[in-house]
């Protein structure tokens, strides 16, 4: 209590100096929190956008040979077929799930006088989970009976549904695909998606793969997508998939143009290290900003020690120990840092809350005041407080008693 009373007394005597010192710590703390919060928010938003295409999927495309092989020349087309999906799953043990995908651009969807020519995909039941495509309430995705009976049912992206039905509920209504009527069974729940390999899902339409094959008279795929049991084996699985196709279609397994594969696991790895480096960089900037405030605290405490030299001498002469003097000045330094930190936390938290609904949230995300951000800021503040308080306190405790009384 004596230490606290002395601290309050010092504040009252030097209000402006104390305010400026506290303000430096507050500004540094708020800056550190905001930089970390924006970095975390940006990371999470980019991850969310990328997840719109699917979690850890790989896409196998049609290709053309770029190397001669077994007497065959360059430029031979490698065309995937629906049976290839089952063949790959059988040949490559590391694959968790796989789905063939048909695709067409030249079919018009019509509802009354409204029409659109979107990308139409022919897919299987497991496709929705692999691609994070989920129906809005009141609708559904395809089921095994839709596939086996080649039903004329269609699932619409949310933006496409809005264009065709202008706000009306599409579920249960009919859409003409060319001249063929299809029953709308569901509309996609809105999601963030910043990449695709054909078109954004919000603007696509999906029908059962068996219906697509029958309606358009083809078994030629646009691509095959698969997921692996663990991202750790993604590179190995990708090599095995290309080798399996090479055995079937007789091309060089090292010819990546003959069996092009886009493995999003590589992007996830890049994102992880990119955002780790970015958040580390932002944290360093925030640390140095806060360190400036800490230097200000240390300088002020050195001045305070100089001003109170006689007081220190009297206390030491009347029996005060070095540790008591050191504790007094160290406590005062830590209280200044603590007050500035508390104010900085409040300011940072307030700004983070105020920016939760920023107009460019889809691109940069919203800042996140998470436990991780709070703990990092606390650790940095503890280090700054210890450093700023220790050196002046150590100097005060080591002053010579005679020299102090002489001043």
HELIX and SHEET records of a PDB file:
HELIX    1   1 UNK A    2  UNK A   13  1                                  12    
HELIX    2   2 UNK A   15  UNK A   51  1                                  37    
HELIX    3   3 UNK A   83  UNK A   91  1                                   9    
HELIX    4   4 UNK A  127  UNK A  131  1                                   5    
HELIX    5   5 UNK A  144  UNK A  148  1                                   5    
HELIX    6   6 UNK A  158  UNK A  165  1                                   8    
HELIX    7   7 UNK A  201  UNK A  203  5                                   3    
HELIX    8   8 UNK A  209  UNK A  216  1                                   8    
HELIX    9   9 UNK A  231  UNK A  233  5                                   3    
HELIX   10  10 UNK A  234  UNK A  249  1                                  16    
HELIX   11  11 UNK A  264  UNK A  307  1                                  44    
HELIX   12  12 UNK A  309  UNK A  317  1                                   9    
HELIX   13  13 UNK A  322  UNK A  354  1                                  33    
HELIX   14  14 UNK A  361  UNK A  364  1                                   4    
HELIX   15  15 UNK A  371  UNK A  397  1                                  27    
HELIX   16  16 UNK A  401  UNK A  406  1                                   6    
SHEET    1   A11 UNK A 114  UNK A 116  0                                        
SHEET    2   A11 UNK A 109  UNK A 111 -1                                        
SHEET    3   A11 UNK A 174  UNK A 177 -1                                        
SHEET    4   A11 UNK A 180  UNK A 187 -1                                        
SHEET    5   A11 UNK A 153  UNK A 156  1                                        
SHEET    6   A11 UNK A 205  UNK A 208 -1                                        
SHEET    7   A11 UNK A 120  UNK A 123  1                                        
SHEET    8   A11 UNK A  95  UNK A 104 -1                                        
SHEET    9   A11 UNK A 223  UNK A 228 -1                                        
SHEET   10   A11 UNK A  57  UNK A  61 -1                                        
SHEET   11   A11 UNK A 261  UNK A 263 -1                                        
SHEET    1   B 2 UNK A  63  UNK A  64  0                                        
SHEET    2   B 2 UNK A  77  UNK A  78 -1                                        
END                                                                             
